[in-house]
Amino acid sequence: MKRKPLYKVLYVQVIVAIVVGVIVGHFLPANAVAMKPLGDAFIKLVRMIISPVIFCTVVTGIASMHDMRKVGRVGGKALLYFEVVSTLALAIGLLAAHVLKPGVGFNVDPATLDAGAISSYAAQAAHGEGLAGFFMHIIPETFIGAFTQGDILPVLLIAMFFGTALAVMGEPAKPVIGLIELLSKTFFRIVRMITSLAPIGAFGAIAFTIGKYGIVSLLPMMKLIGTFYLTAFLFVSCGLGLIARACGFSLWRFVVYIKDELLIVLGTSTSEAALPQLMEKLERLGCSRGIVGLVVPTGYSFNLDGTNIYMTLAVLFLAQATNTHLTIAQEITLLAVTMLTSKGSTGVTGAGFITLAASLSVVPTVPVTAMVLILGIDRFMSECRALTNTMGNGVASIVIAAWEKELDRDKLKAALARPVVTSGTVAAEEGEAVVGRLPERETQRPI
């Protein structure tokens, strides 16, 4: 088999697109800002297909489980894992802010800041209806409404009911399950078509970001950005790395395995852009469809490790920058509040900023107007948030699958150790979602 030429490999295309986007954004900022629709269009295409992909995956996964107690057990284990790891991420963010003190020395007077710049974010945060409102929002007005309102959790709720009903029906439900499995294959084929446009989307998104905000805008806040990226890296390498090791696989081999998805997330600043592809790759890695279908969509709203780190780190940065003293009790309150406000915050750019405003409204000692200090760099920090969230949800799926003994260890070892060669096409890199004709079977070739 011939190895696929580098210019046809997706992750190479995305890397080139990001580099070109940075160059265009720096030297032709006005033209680069006009590229924003390219990134927005790609993200809209992905969002268009997320709901049906999740619905089909969850329904067929639950229907195949048969035992409803198992569905509840998997959901319970997933939520327990999410809370433990999310609390760890929040605590690491607090610790990093205390140790590295990224805001010390700014000596900003909140009265001199322009509150109008962040008024729209504060208004959106103020419209939240608390924990009860969040759970009420999960229930859609209608069955079809779950697919049109653009949120994942209502779709997940509908899919769980639908899959449970099919499982309880037994034999008479098999034709419907077969139809949904066929639809699932169709939707994943569409995902491959959309994924081929990822370099264009990444170029448009990164060109707009650099063109609008400029690389120079990063310099005054480089200490905060560096602290956040360093903290996220330590959390991934130490926290997720130890979890992965305990589960019996290498985190960094897994990162290489999902490199296409991570580069798409890097280019678009949203974990939404890689959600369907990540689910497909996790199945091919050896995780059962039912586990992937339940854990990944739920984790998308409840397991936001990168957002958690950002929330606590950003609040303490603003407190340090404005010389605002926070007591231990206030910091513990902050930890509890951010644990709640981060739930339901998706990987879409700006969502983390809104939830930050919501957290500051509960800890009023730190002025909300101080958020204007990080408004200009939030776009650059959202990339790290989305990358960390994506890796965290991938690891969570493997851990829950192993916990439930629904992980094919042979598939896992083979996928992480060797690239995949697909018959009927040229060779593809490890687990790459090849655009075009879907291969009939895959064979393994050693490195």
N, C-alpha and C positions, 0 to 999 in steps of 0.2 A: 504494500500500500504506500502511496506517495503521501508525504506530509503536506498538510495544507499550507500554501504560501502565506507568509506573514501578513501580507496586506489583506488577506481574506479572514484573518483571525479577529474575532470580535473585540477582545480586550486590547489588541494592538490598535485597531481602528479607534476605539474610545480614547486611548492614551494620546494618539496623534490629534484627535479632535479637541481634547482638553488643552494640549500644548498650543495648538493653533488658536483656540479661543482666548487663551491668556495673552498671546501675542497681539491678536486683533484688538482685544479689550484695552491693552496698554497703549498701543500706538494709534489706534483709530477708535477712540472711545465713543464718539457720536454714532459711528456705523455699528459698533458693537452693541450699543443699547437697543438699536433697531433689530437685533437678532433675537430678542427676548421671545417673540412668538414661536420660534423653532423649539425652544426648550419647553414652553407652555404646551404646545401642540403634542409633543411626545408624552408629557405627563398626562395630558387629557386622554390620549389613546390608551395608556396603561390603566388609568382609572376606569375607563369604559369597560375593560375586560375583567377587572379584579372581582367584581361582585359575582358574575356567573362562574368564574373559576373557583372561587371559595365555596359557592353554593354546591356545585357539582362534586368537588373534592370532599367536602364535609358530609354530604348526603350519602355518597357511595361508601365513604369510610365508616360511618356509623352503621349503615345498613349491613356492612360486612361483619361488624362486631357481634351482632345478634344479642349479646348480653348487655342490657341497659345498665346494669351495675358497673360494668367495665367503663362505659361512657362517663358515668359520674365519677368513677375512681380516677380516670385520666384527667378530667377537668379539675378535680380536687388537688391532685398532685401538681398539675401545671400552675394553679394559682398559688399553692404553697411555695413552689420553686420561685415563681415570679416575685413574691413578697420578700423572700429571703435575699435574693440577688439584688432586687431593687433597693432594699434597705442598705445593703452593703455599698451600692453605688452612691446613695445619698450620703452615707457616712464618709466615704472616701472623698467626696467633694468637699465636705466640711473640713476634714483633716487637711486636705491640700491647701485650702484657703488659709488655715491657721499656720501651717508650716511655711508656705511660700509667700504669703501676704502680698498678692498681686496688686491690691488697691492702696497700699501704704505709700504715702508721699504725694498723692494727688491733691489733697487738701482742697476739695471742691466745695464751694458754698452752694447748697441746693437752690437758694433764692436767685442765683444768677443763671439757672438753667431754663431752657425753653420747654415748658410743659406741653405746648401745643404739638410738638414733634411726636409725642407718644400718646396723645389723647385718644386716638382711634384704638390703640391696643388696650389702653386702660378701660375704654368703654366696652370693648368686647369681653374683657375679663369680668367686668361688673355685671354683665348680663347672665353670668353663670347662675345656676339654680341649686348649687350644692350637690351633695352626694345623691339625694333623692331625685333631683332633676336629671342627674347623669344616668341613673338606672331607668328612669322613665323614658329617657331619650332612646334607650336601647330597643324599646318596643315600638315598632313602626305603626303608623296609622292604618295601613293596609298591607296585604301580602306583597303586592307589586311595589308599594311605596318603599319597602326595604331596599329595593334595587335602584330606586331613583334618587334617594336622599344623599347618596354618596358616602355613607358611613359603613364601616365593616361590621360592627357589632350587631346591628339589626339584621344584616344578611346572615351572620353566624347564628343568631337566635332562630330565624326562620328555617335555616338548613338543619339545625339540630332537631327541631320539631318534625320536619319532613323526613329526615333520616330515621328518627325514632319510630315514626308511624310505619315506614316501609319495613323496618326490622320486625316490628310487632306483627305485621300482616303475614310475613313469611312467604310461602310459595306463590300466592297470587301477585305479590309485588315484584317478582323477578323481571317481567317485561319492562316495568317502569325503571327498575335499577339498570337494566341493560341499556335503555334509552339514555339515561343520565350519564352512564359511562361513555357512550358514544358521543354525547354532547361535550363531555369533559375532554375527550381527545381532540374534538374540533376546536374547542376554545384554546387548548394548549398549542394547537397548530397556529391559531391566530396570534397567540403570544409570541411565537417564534418570528412571525412576520413583523410584528411591532418591534421586537427586539433588534431586528436588522436596522432599524432607524435610530438606535441608541446613539451612535456617533454624532448624528445631526442634532439630536436633542441635547447631548452633552456640550457640543460646541456652542449652541445657542445660549444655553443656561450659563456657562462659565464666561462666555464673552460678555454677556449682559452684566454679570456680577462685577467683573473687573472694569468694564467700561463705565458703569454707574458709580461704583464706590472707589475704584482705583487701588492699586497695590500700596500707594503711599499712605492711604487712610489706615493701613494696618500698623504703621510704625508706632504711633503714640500708645497703642493698646497692645503692643507685642508681648508685654509681660503677662497680661491676662490670657491672650490667645495661646501663648506658649505653655502657661500653667494648665489650661484646659486640655490641650492636646497631650501634654505629658501625663496628666492625671488619667485621661481616657486610655492612653497607651498602657499605663501601669495596671489599670483595672482589667483591660483585655488580656495582657500578657500574664499577669499574676492571678487575678481573680478567675477569669474565664479559662485561663491556661491550666490552673490547678483543677478546676471542675472537669475540663476535658481530659486531663491526665487520669483523674479518678475514674472517669467513664471509660478509659481505655483507648483514647485516640489523641492524635497530635493536633493541637489548635492551629498551628501554623500550616500544617498540610491541609486542614479544612479551609483556612483562609485562601490558600492557593486554589483549592477546588472551586470556591465561589468568587474567584477574582473578577470574572466578567460582571457579576452582579454588584460587587463592591465598587468597581470603576464606574458603573452606571449611576450608582448612588452618589459617588464623588462628583460626577459631572452635573447631576441634576439637583443635588442637595436635598433629596427626599428618598426615604426608604420605600415609598410607594412604588417607585419606578422599577424596583427589582423584586417585588413581592411574589408575583406569579412564577417567575423563573426560579426563585429561591425554593418555593414549595416543590416544584418539579424536581429540582436537583436533590433535595432532601429525600424524596421518594427513591430516586435512583441510587442514593447513597446507602439505602437499606432500611430507612424508617418506614413504618407502615403508613398507608394512606390515611387511615383514621387518626393516627397520632399527629401527623403533619397538618391535617385539616383542622384539628381542634387547637393545637398548640400555636401555630404560626399566626393565624388571624387573631386569636385571643392575646397573644404576646404583643401584637402590633399596637394594642391599646393599653396593656397592663404590664408589659416588660420592656420599658424604655430606659435602659441603663444609661445611655448617653445623655438623654434629657434629664435624668435624675442627677447626674454629676454636674451638669450645666446649671441646674436650678439652685442647688445649695452653694456652689462655687460663685455664681453670679451675685446672689444676694449678699454673701459675705464680702465680695469685691466692692459692691456699691456701698456697703456699710463702712468699709475701710477707706474708700475714696472720699466719703463725705464726713469722715471722722465720727461716725455714729457707733456708739458702744452698744453691743448686744450682750445681755446676760446669758448665763447657761440655760436658764428657764426659757428665754426667748429662742435660743438656738434649738432646744429640744422641741419647742412648739413649731419652729420652722421645719424641722425634720418631719414632724407628723403632718403638717399642712402640705408640704411638697409631695409627700407620699400619696396624698389624695388628689391634689391639683394636677399631678403629672398623668393620672389615669385618663385615658381617652385622648391624650395629646398625640396625634399622629406624627409621622415623619415629614409632613408638609412644611416647607419653609415658612417661618413666622409663628407656627403653633407654639413652639417653645417660648417665644417672646411673650405671647399672650398669657400662657400659664405662669410665667414669671411675674407678670403684672398681677395676676390673681393671688399669687403667694405674698407679694409685697402688701397687698391690700389687707391681708390678715395679720401681717407683722408690720403695723404702721410706723414703727420706730424708724425704719428706713424709708425715706421719701420716694414715692413712685416716680417723681420727676427725675430722679437720678438715673432712671433707665435710659435717658437720652445719651448717657455716656457710652453705652454699648450698642446703641441703635445701628450705627454705621458698620459695625463689625459682626453683627448677628448673623448675616448671611454666610460669612466665612466660618463661623462657629457651627452653623447648622449642618455643614458637611460632616464635621466630626461627630455631631450628635447622631445623624442618620447612619453613618458607618458603624458606630458602636452599637446602635439599636439593632441593625441588621445582623451583625455578628452574634450579638446576644441571643436573638431569637433563633438563629441557626443552631447554636450550641444547646439552647433549651430544648429544641425538638429532639436532638440526638439523646440528650440526657433522659427525657421523659420516655422516649422509645426504649432505651436500655432499661429504665426502671420498670417498665411494663413488660420487659422481655419481648418487645416487638421490633427489635433491631437486628437486622441480618449482619452479623459481624464479618462474614466473608465478603459481602458486598462492600461494607465500610472499608475494610482493609484494602481490597482491590482498587476501589475508587480513589482512595487517598494515596495509594502507593504508585499507581500507574496511570498514564494517560489512556484515554479511550479511543479505539479505532473503530470507525463505523463503516460497515459494508455498504456499498452503493454510493459512497461519497469519499472525499479525500479524508486523511486523518485529521481528527480534531483534538484539541487539547483536553485536559482532564475534565470530563463531564460536560464539555461545552454544548450548549443548546444549539445544534446545527440548524441553520435556516434552510428551508428547502424541503426535499423529500425526507420524511421521517424514516429512519432506518428500521429494518425488520429485526435485526438482532445486533448485539454488540459483542466484540471480542476484546480481550485484554492483551496488550503488548507491553512487555517490560521496558523500563526506561533504558 
